[in-house]
């Protein structure tokens, strides 16, 4: 039996091809993708975390990419710290019930976000209130904001440190571009970190954080090149007490990374 060709199917495929060609024609998206990958790698390189969020299909994209980082994409390597803010039904319903659905992401950013972390927002309109509030809270905390958007980018484009507006007139076509870009970013970040070997030491646990002077010099150089402020303190810590903890907390607050000399 001869297969029938549906005009609807061909129309959808042509729309997707057209959007991909539009993406290729401009050099700007590729340059921004490269820069976003650099920022994501830098975030993970310095021990910070990446959070993902979005609504509906964009929530699925958030979970998809978080899974690629915590699991793996194409290369064998240590797990990378990524969290989708769309997954915990208890947290989502508690926040939604007590504070309203518009705060389901911003409240989690407030609880988890630390300076140097990154939030990656998917939004086909750039106008979802819960993602806008998440971006605002992230900026308050020194959390970097990256967004994959659609249409005109909405208010989110003005809150993001880096953003890409996907070509397309419908939500489905925009989401197809979003996940393509998400896969490209994951591939670049994974390759970068594996080549550097930055995350291999993570499997060593606490012991992996103990460095000799030569190793420390290399780490500090990398951190400074990434624009991070490194703070150093030392002392005799044979018997830890509350005063030591306050010292560490105060020193840590002065920069992005704290190094303790023993």
Beta strands, then each sheet from edge to edge (+ up, - down):
strand 1: 50-53
strand 2: 82-84
strand 3: 118-122
strand 4: 144-149
strand 5: 162-165
strand 6: 230-234
strand 7: 257-261
sheet 1: 2+ 1+ 3+ 4+ 5+
sheet 2: 6+ 7+
end
